[in-house]
Amino acid sequence: MIKTNFSTSPAFLRPFLARLTYCLLAAVLAHSSAAIEKAKDPSLKKEDGPALSQPLTVAWRYNTDRTTDLTPAADTESVFFPLSSGVLLALNTTDGKLQWKAEIGGDFSAALVADERSVYAATGYTTREEKNVHGTLRALSKSTGLTLWMRTLPAPISGSLVADSVALFGGSIDGHVYSVNKLTGQVLWSNQYAEEFSGHPEVVGNRVYFGSNAGTIRALDARTGQVLWEYKTRGPIQGAIAVKDNMAYFGSGDGNVYAFDEIRSKVRWQRRTGAAVQAVALVENGVLASSLDNFAYLLSLNKGSLIWRQQLPGRISSRPVTAADGALFTPFSTDAAIVLNLRDGKPANTLSLGEENSSAADPISIGHLVLITTPHALLAFAAPSSK
């Protein structure tokens, strides 16, 4: 902390010292703020996962016939694995052994998210008196699985949940988007639109981004819900959104990948693919797009120029895991995950799943592990020496 004793300074120096102290404090705060924003922006984090192009084998497997299409949440200690009928498992990240089991009830309606204290889950349920499906949002203790708070909603949150240091964000099938206090479950703000939400929002800095089934992407102020900008495409926006350097990259059901300039509030470029684009991810040399035409595309960040495209053996509906040496995809209707080299798009590795894949859950990377959901198991892959 900077302390200045103005009372012992000559009078003519006091204004100068005051300005100097303010400037020093402002510089310190600006540096701290920049560090925090960098840590919060997933596109700026250093890759610390396994080398995807190197041999990876099954480190552990948790078998179940109740897997879902929803992506697990994980940290270095636990993997939070959503099953059908509202059953949530906490598995040890190191060996896959069960830590706890929570029977929430209903059905999970969105991918989970976790922080240092809690794991957050959205479910849908139907009452006997009504035919409409309602929603719940709850926080569970990461260590015990006990519910810390629960909030009921008019309709289920769909797609996935995201969080920053203060709030949870999610969009529902009745057109609501929500900001909810992580500690208390109190709704901080909500907006309603005449369109459904079932996609994967993204929060970067003080902005949260939502894509709708009607094809609209909106950037909202994360603290107030105020619309900062919006853009309409010709197809649903249901996949992940990537943001870097005031540019938002996203795919649409109209078959295009878009790059939206947030400063100029207009599209900088768009690139056509052969079918609906389900997900995009930022990598060091461009933006990686997964399309339902069975191709993966790598496009340049500045102009959207095609660097390479590579056909995969099945439809790609999930977001890939990326590392410095490659990107891992989990195509439908094949029994393997495929790693593509990011330089030229050529296959660099294959991970056998042991069964034909039909899960839309995203593969994820945590520490030295890659976690992949299949119809009957959760698989953890690692380098052979990391077992």
Secondary structure, DSSP 8 states (H G I E B T S, - for coil): -----GGGS-GGGHHHHHHHHHHHHHHHHHHHHHHHHHHH-GGGS---S--TTS--EEEEEEE-S-B-SS--EE-SSEEEEEBGGGEEEEEETTT--EEEEEE--SEE-EE-EE-SSEEEEEEEEE-SS--SEEEEEEEEETTT--EEEEEEESS-EEEEEEE-SSEEEEEETTSEEEEEETTT--EEEEEE-SS---SB-EEETTEEEEE-TTSEEEEEETTT--EEEEEE-SS---SB-EEETTEEEEE-TTSEEEEEETTTTEEEEEEE-SS-EEEEEEETTEEEEEETTSEEEEE-TTT--EEEEEE-SS---S--EEETTEEEE--TTSSEEEEE-TTT--EEEEEE-SS--------EEETTEEEEEETTEEEEEE-GGG-
